[in-house]
Amino acid sequence: MRTEVDINASIITWAIARAGYELHELTSDVPKIQEWIDGKKKPTIKQLEDFSKKVYLPFGYFFLPEPPKESLPIPFFRTNYATDKKVSINVYDTILIIQQRQEWLRNYLIDNDYEPLPFVGKYNKSFNVEDIVTDIRNTLGLTENWASRFKTWREALDFLTLQIEDKGIIVVFNGVVENNVYRKISVEDCRGFVMVDNIAPFMFINNSDWKSAQMFTIVHELAHIWTGHSAGFDFRKLEPANDPVEILCDKVAAEFLVPEKFFSIIWNENPSINYAARYFKVSEIVIARRALDTGKINKQQFYAFYEEYTNRERVKKENQSPGGDFFATTRKRLSMTYAVHINNAVKSGKLLYRDAYKLTSLKGETFQTFFVKHL
């Protein structure tokens, strides 16, 4: 027997817009959707369940009397725009997932007598770039020219990530919502975000971004932690939004990765973006930005280089073979530090498996395999 349900048409139209669709885009998959909206037909429970998955909305939402008020828990900055109150559904859901993980980890660490991290918000009233950069380096145990001893930027990024996590900061690399490869997070929508907390700060880096550009994002987010401001950002053309904190964090990242005094020496030896990028173990686009900021190239030259670099990276990405090691990817999507805490909580009986599944987006045999063989 078909069970039809009464629903509020405004919930349907809200759910469509929330998921980033236009009505006509759904008519082939949901042919009766216009009739649901017009009240001429009612959906069955099965049809409504299928539709809820299509628009990434919990099934129960369709029985609310009106659309709920949803808001981002952090400000989101866009280059050349003010704080944005709306992001794509994939970015929004990812922020909520990280927020849920952060809340659990914060409570778990407090229960286990972890102390607040002394560097979080340490410079919330200071805009001195040099002081912030020096303190970040000292905290992480790095010298000014730390990256030059590595052969590649990948090695430098891996080392930096380990140093950051060793200080209690969770670093998440992901380019999709949870493990759903069909829900990609566009770099144009979000290069990253950081959720500042003095017990369990979380950093999210869009793994779909150019691998060599992720270094700048991760240090920009470190600056947010040191200044005590949560935020998300798109970093169009690797430029900050017109916000004092964003501009400050941008300057901190640039000075941390490419100290101006060393950059001037290297540039004078060989005024080449490629050469400087290899030396400092950052992307060529980061060097181009630094050259622009220090007056070594002009904006026209920078934008021309940016377009050339973007096209070059796009071709590389298109030629990359798909796939990869799921469990190696999971290590980055969860963060090893976070995964260790989950594992310890489960083993000590402080976290039920059903809750651990939810907090890791892993289930059953996949969960067991990861934590037994790949942690």
FENRAMO-V10623 format. One record per residue. RES is the residue in one letter. SS is DSSP state (A for helix, B for strand, O for the rest). Layout:
res->RES ss->SS
res->RES ss->SS
This chain:
res->M ss->O
res->R ss->O
res->T ss->O
res->E ss->B
res->V ss->O
res->D ss->O
res->I ss->O
res->N ss->O
res->A ss->A
res->S ss->A
res->I ss->A
res->I ss->A
res->T ss->A
res->W ss->A
res->A ss->A
res->I ss->A
res->A ss->A
res->R ss->A
res->A ss->O
res->G ss->O
res->Y ss->O
res->E ss->O
res->L ss->A
res->H ss->A
res->E ss->A
res->L ss->O
res->T ss->O
res->S ss->O
res->D ss->O
res->V ss->O
res->P ss->O
res->K ss->O
res->I ss->A
res->Q ss->A
res->E ss->A
res->W ss->A
res->I ss->A
res->D ss->A
res->G ss->O
res->K ss->O
res->K ss->O
res->K ss->O
res->P ss->O
res->T ss->B
res->I ss->A
res->K ss->A
res->Q ss->A
res->L ss->A
res->E ss->A
res->D ss->A
res->F ss->A
res->S ss->A
res->K ss->A
res->K ss->A
res->V ss->O
res->Y ss->O
res->L ss->O
res->P ss->O
res->F ss->A
res->G ss->A
res->Y ss->A
res->F ss->A
res->F ss->A
res->L ss->O
res->P ss->O
res->E ss->O
res->P ss->O
res->P ss->O
res->K ss->O
res->E ss->O
res->S ss->O
res->L ss->O
res->P ss->O
res->I ss->O
res->P ss->O
res->F ss->B
res->F ss->B
res->R ss->O
res->T ss->O
res->N ss->O
res->Y ss->O
res->A ss->O
res->T ss->O
res->D ss->O
res->K ss->O
res->K ss->O
res->V ss->O
res->S ss->O
res->I ss->A
res->N ss->A
res->V ss->A
res->Y ss->A
res->D ss->A
res->T ss->A
res->I ss->A
res->L ss->A
res->I ss->A
res->I ss->A
res->Q ss->A
res->Q ss->A
res->R ss->A
res->Q ss->A
res->E ss->A
res->W ss->A
res->L ss->A
res->R ss->A
res->N ss->A
res->Y ss->A
res->L ss->A
res->I ss->A
res->D ss->A
res->N ss->O
res->D ss->O
res->Y ss->O
res->E ss->O
res->P ss->O
res->L ss->O
res->P ss->O
res->F ss->O
res->V ss->O
res->G ss->O
res->K ss->O
res->Y ss->O
res->N ss->O
res->K ss->O
res->S ss->O
res->F ss->O
res->N ss->O
res->V ss->A
res->E ss->A
res->D ss->A
res->I ss->A
res->V ss->A
res->T ss->A
res->D ss->A
res->I ss->A
res->R ss->A
res->N ss->A
res->T ss->A
res->L ss->A
res->G ss->O
res->L ss->O
res->T ss->O
res->E ss->O
res->N ss->O
res->W ss->A
res->A ss->A
res->S ss->A
res->R ss->A
res->F ss->O
res->K ss->O
res->T ss->O
res->W ss->A
res->R ss->A
res->E ss->A
res->A ss->A
res->L ss->A
res->D ss->A
res->F ss->A
res->L ss->A
res->T ss->A
res->L ss->A
res->Q ss->A
res->I ss->A
res->E ss->A
res->D ss->A
res->K ss->O
res->G ss->O
res->I ss->O
res->I ss->B
res->V ss->B
res->V ss->B
res->F ss->B
res->N ss->B
res->G ss->O
res->V ss->B
res->V ss->B
res->E ss->O
res->N ss->O
res->N ss->B
res->V ss->B
res->Y ss->B
res->R ss->B
res->K ss->B
res->I ss->O
res->S ss->O
res->V ss->O
res->E ss->O
res->D ss->O
res->C ss->O
res->R ss->O
res->G ss->B
res->F ss->B
res->V ss->B
res->M ss->B
res->V ss->O
res->D ss->O
res->N ss->O
res->I ss->O
res->A ss->O
res->P ss->O
res->F ss->B
res->M ss->B
res->F ss->B
res->I ss->B
res->N ss->B
res->N ss->O
res->S ss->O
res->D ss->O
res->W ss->O
res->K ss->A
res->S ss->A
res->A ss->A
res->Q ss->A
res->M ss->A
res->F ss->A
res->T ss->A
res->I ss->A
res->V ss->A
res->H ss->A
res->E ss->A
res->L ss->A
res->A ss->A
res->H ss->A
res->I ss->A
res->W ss->A
res->T ss->A
res->G ss->O
res->H ss->O
res->S ss->O
res->A ss->B
res->G ss->B
res->F ss->B
res->D ss->O
res->F ss->O
res->R ss->A
res->K ss->A
res->L ss->A
res->E ss->O
res->P ss->O
res->A ss->O
res->N ss->O
res->D ss->O
res->P ss->A
res->V ss->A
res->E ss->A
res->I ss->A
res->L ss->A
res->C ss->A
res->D ss->A
res->K ss->A
res->V ss->A
res->A ss->A
res->A ss->A
res->E ss->A
res->F ss->A
res->L ss->A
res->V ss->O
res->P ss->O
res->E ss->A
res->K ss->A
res->F ss->A
res->F ss->A
res->S ss->A
res->I ss->A
res->I ss->A
res->W ss->A
res->N ss->A
res->E ss->A
res->N ss->O
res->P ss->O
res->S ss->O
res->I ss->A
res->N ss->A
res->Y ss->A
res->A ss->A
res->A ss->A
res->R ss->A
res->Y ss->A
res->F ss->A
res->K ss->O
res->V ss->O
res->S ss->O
res->E ss->A
res->I ss->A
res->V ss->A
res->I ss->A
res->A ss->A
res->R ss->A
res->R ss->A
res->A ss->A
res->L ss->A
res->D ss->A
res->T ss->O
res->G ss->O
res->K ss->O
res->I ss->O
res->N ss->O
res->K ss->A
res->Q ss->A
res->Q ss->A
res->F ss->A
res->Y ss->A
res->A ss->A
res->F ss->A
res->Y ss->A
res->E ss->A
res->E ss->A
res->Y ss->A
res->T ss->A
res->N ss->A
res->R ss->A
res->E ss->A
res->R ss->A
res->V ss->A
res->K ss->A
res->K ss->A
res->E ss->A
res->N ss->A
res->Q ss->O
res->S ss->O
res->P ss->O
res->G ss->O
res->G ss->O
res->D ss->O
res->F ss->A
res->F ss->A
res->A ss->A
res->T ss->A
res->T ss->A
res->R ss->A
res->K ss->A
res->R ss->A
res->L ss->A
res->S ss->O
res->M ss->A
res->T ss->A
res->Y ss->A
res->A ss->A
res->V ss->A
res->H ss->A
res->I ss->A
res->N ss->A
res->N ss->A
res->A ss->A
res->V ss->A
res->K ss->A
res->S ss->O
res->G ss->O
res->K ss->O
res->L ss->O
res->L ss->O
res->Y ss->A
res->R ss->A
res->D ss->A
res->A ss->A
res->Y ss->A
res->K ss->A
res->L ss->A
res->T ss->A
res->S ss->O
res->L ss->O
res->K ss->O
res->G ss->A
res->E ss->A
res->T ss->A
res->F ss->A
res->Q ss->A
res->T ss->A
res->F ss->A
res->F ss->A
res->V ss->A
res->K ss->A
res->H ss->A
res->L ss->O
